[in-house]
């Protein structure tokens, strides 16, 4: 089990080799293991995204680098 100061990455499905390379590079620069979170990511027909994380995130700080999708307004 990782210690509280070991960061984890949640990567999408688009480019797993890139996500693994980023995790390796972060591990080298931080001097600690940076791994990918075990998760399932799916996209629905209406482009909404479902993410199921298979690891506990208790006592962790989470942040996102993706911009939220704006919904068109109806008049």
C-alpha positions as CSV (number, residue, x, y, z in Angstrom):
1,X,0.0,0.0,0.0
2,X,1.4,3.4,-0.9
3,X,2.3,5.9,1.8
4,X,0.4,9.1,2.0
5,X,3.0,11.2,0.2
6,X,3.2,8.9,-2.9
7,X,1.3,10.6,-5.7
8,X,-0.9,8.6,-8.1
9,X,-2.1,9.4,-11.6
10,X,-5.5,8.8,-13.0
11,X,-5.2,8.5,-16.7
12,X,-7.9,8.3,-19.4
13,X,-8.1,5.6,-22.1
14,X,-6.7,7.7,-25.0
15,X,-2.9,7.1,-24.5
16,X,-1.9,4.6,-21.8
17,X,1.8,4.5,-23.0
18,X,2.0,8.2,-22.5
19,X,0.4,8.0,-19.0
20,X,3.0,5.3,-18.1
21,X,5.8,7.4,-19.4
22,X,4.6,10.4,-17.4
23,X,4.4,8.3,-14.3
24,X,8.0,7.0,-14.9
25,X,9.3,10.5,-15.4
26,X,7.6,11.7,-12.3
27,X,9.1,8.8,-10.3
28,X,12.6,9.8,-11.5
29,X,12.2,13.4,-10.6
30,X,10.4,12.9,-7.3
31,X,12.6,10.0,-6.1
32,X,9.5,8.0,-5.2
33,X,7.2,5.6,-6.9
34,X,4.5,7.3,-8.9
35,X,1.9,4.8,-10.3
36,X,-1.3,4.8,-12.2
37,X,-4.5,4.4,-10.3
38,X,-6.4,1.2,-11.1
39,X,-9.6,2.6,-12.6
40,X,-12.2,1.9,-15.3
41,X,-13.1,4.9,-17.5
42,X,-16.0,4.8,-19.9
43,X,-17.7,7.3,-22.1
44,X,-21.5,7.2,-22.6
45,X,-23.2,8.0,-26.0
46,X,-24.1,11.5,-24.8
47,X,-20.3,12.1,-24.2
48,X,-20.6,12.0,-20.4
49,X,-17.8,10.1,-18.6
50,X,-18.0,7.4,-16.0
51,X,-15.0,6.8,-13.8
52,X,-14.8,3.9,-11.3
53,X,-11.7,3.9,-9.1
54,X,-10.7,0.5,-7.6
55,X,-8.3,2.0,-5.0
56,X,-9.1,3.9,-1.8
57,X,-8.5,7.6,-1.9
58,X,-9.1,8.3,1.8
59,X,-6.7,10.9,3.3
60,X,-5.5,11.9,-0.2
61,X,-5.8,15.3,-2.0
62,X,-7.3,14.9,-5.4
63,X,-7.1,17.4,-8.3
64,X,-8.0,17.4,-12.0
65,X,-6.2,18.8,-14.9
66,X,-9.1,18.6,-17.3
67,X,-11.5,21.4,-18.0
68,X,-15.2,20.7,-17.2
69,X,-17.4,20.4,-20.2
70,X,-19.9,23.2,-20.6
71,X,-23.4,22.3,-21.5
72,X,-25.2,24.4,-24.2
73,X,-28.0,26.5,-22.8
74,X,-31.5,26.0,-24.1
75,X,-33.8,28.9,-24.8
